[in-house]
Amino acid sequence: MSNISDIIEAFIIDTLGEAEHLDISRNELANYFNVAPSQINYVLSTRFNYERGFITESKRGGGGHITIMRADDHNSVWLSAIFDRLGQDIDYRTACYILDELANRGALDDAQVEVLKTATSPNALSNPFKLENHLRAQILKRILLKDIKNFEE
């Protein structure tokens, strides 16, 4: 049985359909599902983020107006956001989300993704100083800068 976050995610994806973007009200969506607005925030931050190929813009007032866009048509914005997200450290799960999304967009092929997942896995980066998240971010940044520099064109 699906939990409420899965149901909200499916509803948003179905509503977005093939459209370029979706404008919704956080409060209206919370009322529709009879949940607190914080539940909607949780779904947006965990299911509709850059790592999963979405750009979400939120505006204050008016019931918490939100615009959700697939990043397909906004590759330069999306790629810039990915680099910002990489920052200094990144955990393995988030790195895998990013790599999978790059494969979905055709920026990397499946073999490249598997090599990168293996190279940035916790086993490959294990060290006594707990630097693996930092090393993972640095590896991904260097490779993405080299291999995907023409992707946003």
C-alpha positions as CSV (number, residue, x, y, z in Angstrom):
1,M,0.0,0.0,0.0
2,S,1.3,3.4,-0.9
3,N,2.0,6.1,1.7
4,I,0.6,9.6,1.4
5,S,3.9,11.0,0.0
6,D,3.7,8.4,-2.8
7,I,0.1,9.4,-3.5
8,I,0.9,13.1,-3.6
9,E,3.9,12.6,-5.8
10,A,1.8,10.5,-8.3
11,F,-0.9,13.1,-8.3
12,I,1.5,15.9,-9.1
13,I,3.2,13.9,-11.8
14,D,-0.1,13.0,-13.4
15,T,-1.3,16.6,-13.2
16,L,2.0,17.9,-14.7
17,G,1.6,15.4,-17.5
18,E,3.4,16.6,-20.6
19,A,3.1,20.3,-19.7
20,E,6.2,22.4,-19.4
21,H,5.2,23.5,-15.9
22,L,2.6,23.2,-13.2
23,D,1.4,26.1,-11.0
24,I,-0.2,24.9,-7.7
25,S,-1.1,26.2,-4.3
26,R,0.6,24.5,-1.4
27,N,-2.4,25.1,0.9
28,E,-5.0,24.0,-1.7
29,L,-3.0,20.8,-2.3
30,A,-2.7,20.2,1.5
31,N,-6.4,20.7,1.9
32,Y,-7.2,18.3,-1.0
33,F,-5.2,15.5,0.6
34,N,-6.1,16.6,4.1
35,V,-2.5,16.9,5.2
36,A,-0.5,19.7,6.8
37,P,1.3,22.0,4.3
38,S,4.6,20.7,5.8
39,Q,3.7,17.3,4.2
40,I,3.5,19.0,0.8
41,N,6.9,20.7,1.5
42,Y,8.4,17.3,2.3
43,V,7.1,15.8,-1.0
44,L,8.4,18.7,-3.0
45,S,11.8,18.7,-1.4
46,T,12.3,14.9,-1.6
47,R,10.6,14.0,-4.8
48,F,10.7,17.2,-7.0
49,N,14.2,18.3,-6.6
50,Y,17.2,18.9,-8.9
51,E,18.6,15.4,-8.3
52,R,15.4,13.9,-9.8
53,G,15.2,16.3,-12.7
54,F,12.8,19.0,-11.5
55,I,13.0,22.7,-10.8
56,T,10.7,23.9,-8.1
57,E,10.1,27.6,-7.5
58,S,8.2,28.7,-4.4
59,K,6.6,32.1,-3.8
60,R,5.4,33.3,-0.4
61,G,1.9,34.5,0.1
62,G,-1.2,33.5,-1.8
63,G,-1.4,30.1,-0.2
64,G,2.2,29.2,-1.0
65,H,2.2,29.3,-4.8
66,I,4.5,26.7,-6.3
67,T,5.7,26.2,-9.8
68,I,7.1,22.8,-10.7
69,M,9.0,22.3,-14.0
70,R,10.7,19.4,-15.6
71,A,14.2,20.4,-16.0
72,D,14.3,19.0,-19.6
73,D,13.8,22.3,-21.2
74,H,16.0,24.1,-18.6
75,N,19.3,22.1,-18.9
76,S,21.6,25.0,-18.1
77,V,19.6,26.0,-15.0
78,W,19.4,22.3,-14.0
79,L,23.1,21.6,-14.5
80,S,24.0,24.8,-12.6
81,A,21.8,23.7,-9.7
82,I,23.4,20.2,-9.7
83,F,26.9,21.8,-9.4
84,D,25.6,24.0,-6.5
85,R,24.1,20.9,-4.9
86,L,27.4,19.0,-5.2
87,G,29.0,21.7,-3.0
88,Q,31.8,20.3,-0.9
89,D,30.2,17.0,0.1
90,I,27.6,14.7,-1.3
91,D,26.3,11.4,0.0
92,Y,26.2,8.3,-2.2
93,R,22.4,8.1,-2.5
94,T,22.2,11.6,-3.8
95,A,25.1,11.1,-6.2
96,C,23.2,8.0,-7.6
97,Y,20.1,10.1,-8.1
98,I,22.1,12.7,-10.0
99,L,23.9,10.1,-12.1
100,D,20.6,8.3,-13.0
101,E,19.0,11.6,-14.0
102,L,22.0,12.4,-16.2
103,A,21.5,9.0,-17.9
104,N,17.8,9.7,-18.3
105,R,18.7,12.9,-20.1
106,G,21.3,11.2,-22.4
107,A,24.2,13.1,-20.9
108,L,25.8,9.9,-19.7
109,D,25.4,6.3,-20.9
110,D,24.6,3.4,-18.7
111,A,28.2,2.1,-18.7
112,Q,29.5,5.6,-17.6
113,V,26.9,5.7,-14.8
114,E,27.9,2.3,-13.5
115,V,31.6,3.3,-13.5
116,L,30.9,6.5,-11.7
117,K,28.7,4.7,-9.1
118,T,31.4,2.2,-8.5
119,A,34.2,4.8,-8.3
120,T,32.2,6.9,-5.8
121,S,30.7,4.0,-3.8
122,P,31.3,4.0,0.0
123,N,33.5,0.9,-0.4
124,A,35.7,2.6,-3.0
125,L,36.1,5.8,-1.0
126,S,36.4,4.3,2.5
127,N,39.1,5.9,4.5
128,P,39.9,6.4,8.2
129,F,39.3,10.2,8.0
130,K,35.6,10.1,6.9
131,L,36.3,12.1,3.8
132,E,34.2,10.0,1.4
133,N,31.4,12.6,0.9
134,H,34.0,15.3,0.1
135,L,35.9,13.0,-2.3
136,R,32.7,11.9,-4.0
137,A,31.7,15.5,-4.7
138,Q,35.1,16.3,-6.0
139,I,35.2,13.3,-8.3
140,L,31.7,14.0,-9.7
141,K,32.5,17.7,-10.3
142,R,35.7,16.9,-12.2
143,I,34.1,14.3,-14.4
144,L,31.0,16.2,-15.1
145,L,32.9,19.3,-16.0
146,K,35.0,17.3,-18.5
147,D,32.3,15.0,-19.9
148,I,29.2,17.1,-19.9
149,K,30.5,20.6,-20.8
150,N,28.5,20.6,-24.0
151,F,25.4,19.1,-22.5
152,E,23.7,22.4,-21.8
153,E,24.0,23.6,-25.4
